[in-house]
Amino acid sequence: MAFIGEGAALMAAIVWALATWIYSQFSHHFTAMQLNVIKGVIASLMMLVVMPVTPMPDVSIEASYLWILGISGVIGIAIGDSAYFASLKRIGANKTLLLESLAPPLSGVLALLFLGSALGVQSWLGVVITTIAVTAVVFQPSDSQNGTSDLHGIGFGLLASVCQASGVVISHFALVQGDLPPLLGALIRLTIGVLAVILILPFVEKKPFSMMKKQCISMSRKNWAWLLAAIFVGTFLALWLQQIALKNANPAIAQTLIATSPLFILIIYVIRGEPISKRSVLGTLGAIGGISLFFL
């Protein structure tokens, strides 16, 4: 089916924007790494439930591709997602998503260097225009944000962007060369990534698992409902869609479309009746123009 990868990437952007908005609506009771473990474990269980009823060809995974997916999971999920949550808590959703918009050009460079997956001039123009438009939308001043920048949050955001770009390119190689189903690839990446965080966590935090248990018990049903909703759309659904996009589209193009998630937050603001500036509207139109260059 034409553009199935690009369509999956756009859907991933939409559900990730929704998940980010949900995460921002309540104060997490967990550290970034603890939250990464919780969302990873729950999302893995969701995938295991869905996998038996999902049409899937018989596959034989070579050890080399399993190792590649494992490395992708450690980089993109264990390190990248932990850095993302750390940035989200320190500088908020808009600036964190802004920093994530740096991932598309990084994906393009990495794909060019390691996969030989070169983009044409028009596609590179689309990458540049879309990235600039996303930046213009999320970097505008906001009354709800203070003027001081948290350098640690910016650092974590940049780290998340680099890890996301690296994980995307590595995962794309394993999915395509190994001809693996996207859901299976997502489950392998997520499981190995979560296991890596679980192994590292006791060395960087004091009694993390007892603290997680205590906070889980103390959370209200409403907070759990919000958290489970964010995990479902942001990890289970978004990661599955991301793997479909990476298997069927150029990694730089897929990552650029996924990076439009800040634009879809504007739609959430409209639904909630929050005002949107002219700069946001112009940035949205610019991003749509950049995305269209991939299909002309």
N, C-alpha and C positions, 0 to 999 in steps of 0.2 A: 504494500500500500504506500502510495507516494506521501512523503512528508510525515510518516508516522513518528519518526524520531523527533522532528521539530514540534509536532503537536504534543507529544508526551512532555517535551521540555517546557512548553508553555503551561501545560497543566501542572507540572511540578512547581513552576513559579507561582501559580495561583495558590496552590495548597500550602506552599511554604510561607507565602505572605500571610495567609490565614493563621497558620501555626504561630508565626512570629507575633502576630497581634494577640493571639490567645495567651502566649507566654508572658506578654507585657501587661496583661490585665490583673495579674496577682503576683505577689511577692513570693518567690520560691523559698522553700524551707531548706533547700539543699545547696551545697557548693556546686560549682560548675561541673566538676568531675563526678560528683555523686548524682547529679541530675542526668549526666551522660549515661551512667550505668543504669539508672532506673528506666529512662526512655529506651535504651538499647535492649534491655531484657524484655520489657513489655512488647516492644515492636517485633522482636525476634519471635516471641510466642504468637503474635498475630500472624506473622508470615507462616509459621509452622501449621497454624490452623487452616490457612487458606490454601497452602501448597497441595494437599491431597485432592482438592476439588478443582484445581487449576490444570487445564490441559498442558501437558509437558512431555516433550519427546524424551526417549531414553538417551541419557548422556553418560559418557565416561570421562571423568575429569582427570586430566593428566596432573601429576604432582607439581609440575612447573607452573601451570596456570593456577593451581590452588595456592602456591606460594605467592604468586603475583597478586591474586585477590587479597591474600592475607596482608601483604605489604600495603596495598591500597587501603585496606580497612584500618590498619594502624595509623597511617598517615592522615587519611581523610576523616575517619570517625573518631579514633582514640585521641589523636592530637587536635585535628581540625575542629571537631564538634565541641570538645572541651574548651578550646580557645574561643569558639564562637559564643558559648554560653557565658564565659568570663567577660567577653567584650560586651555582650548584651546587657549584663547586669551593671556594667560600669558606665557605658556611654549611651545606652538605649538602642532601640530597634533601628531608627533611621540611620544613625552614623555607622552602626554595625553592618547594615545592609549596603551602605555606601562603600565601605571598605571591601565587602564581598564582590562588588562590581569590578574590582581589579582582577578577578579570577579569569574572565574571558581572554584578555590579551596574554595572560600568563599561560593559559591552556593552549592558545595558538602557538606561542613560542615553543612550549614543551613538545607539542605535537609535531611541530616542524623539525625540532632537533632530534627527537627520539623515534618518531613514527614515520617520518617522511610525508606526513599528511599536510601538504602545503595548501594554503588558501589563495584564491585569486584576489586581484586588486579590489574588485567589487565587494567580495566578502570581508576583506580587511577593512574597507571603508565602512561597511555595516557594523563591524566590531567597534570601530572608533566612535561612530555616531551614536550607537546605542549606549556605549559606556559613558560618553559625555552627557547624554540626555539623562541617564539614571543618576549620574553624579549631580546634575543640576537640580533634579527633583529632591533628592534626599539631603543635600547639603545646604538648602535654604534655611535661614533663621526661623526659629520657632519660639513662640511665647512660652511653651512648656519646658524649654531647655535653657539651662544656664549657659553663660558664655565661656566657662572654663572647660577645657578639654582634659580628659583623664588620659594621661600618656600611657598608663598601663592598659587601659581599655583599647586605645588605638593600636598599641603593640599587639595585643591579643587578636584584634580584628585583622591586622595585616598577616599575622601568623595563620589565622583561619583561612584567609584568602589564598595564601601560598599553598597550604595543605590541601585545600579544596581543589585547586588547579592541578596539583601533582596527583592527587588521588583519582581525579577524573581521567587523566591521560593514561595512568596505569590500568585502571579498571576497564577503559575502552579497549586497550590492547588485549586483555585477558578475555573479555566477552566476545570480541570479534574473532581473534585467532583461535580461541578454544571453542567457539560456537556454542556458548553457554546460554541457557534461558535467563532472562533478566531477573526474574524473581529469585532463582537459585543463586545468581551472582550477588544480588543484594543481601540475601540471608548470610552467605559466607562472609562477605565484607563486614556486615553488622556484627555477626557473632564473634569473629576474630578481633574486631575493634573493641568490643565491649570486654572481652576477656583480657585484652591488653590493659585496659583501664583498671579492671578489677585487680590485676596483678600489681600494678604500679601504685594504686590508691593507698595501701597501708604504709608506704614509704614516704608519702608526701603529706598525709593528714593523720591526725591522732584519733584512733578509734572510729574510723569512718563508717563502718558497717553498723555499729551499735547506735551511732548518731542517726544514720539513715532509718533504722528500724524505729527509733524513738519519734522521728519527725513524721514518718509514714503513719504511725498510730495517731499522732496528734492532729493530722490534717483533717479538715472537715470534708464532708461528702461533696460539697459544692466545689472545693478546691481540687479534689480528686477527679471530679467530672471534667473540669477545665483541663487538668493535666492530661487525662486520658484522651480527651479530644485533640489536644495539641500533639500528643504522641502519635495518634492514629493518622492525622492528616499530614503532620510534619515529618515523621520518621517512616512509618509503615508505607503510607501512600506516596509521599514525595520521593522516598528512596527507590521504590519500585518504578515509578515513572521516570526517575533519573536514569536508572539502568536501561530502561527501554530506549530512552533518548540516546544514551551513549552507545548502545548497540547498533542503532539505525541512523545515526547522524554523525557528522564531523564533530569531534570533541569541543573545538573552539566555538562552533555555531551553537551546539547544544548548551554549552556553558553560558554563552551570551544570552540566549533566550531564557535560561533559568535565572540569570541575573536581573531580569526585568521584574522580579518580585516586588521591589519597592513601588513600582507603578501600580500594582494591584492593591497595595495598601490604600491608595487614593480612593479606589472604589469602595473599600470598607469605610473610609471616612465619609464618603457621600451617603452611603446607606445609614450611617450613624448621624447624619445631619451636621457634620463638622465642616467648617469653611475650607475651601481649597483656593490657593493663590493662582494668579495668571501664570506665574513661573512654573507651577506644577503642571498646568494644562499644556503649556508650550513644551515642557520637558517630555510629557507623555506623547505628544504628537511627534516630537523629534525621535523618540525611541521607536515608535511605530514605523516611522520612515526608515530608520536604520535597520529594523528587523526585515522590512519589505525588500531590502537589497539582497537578502539571502534567497528570495524566491523569484526575482525578476529574470 
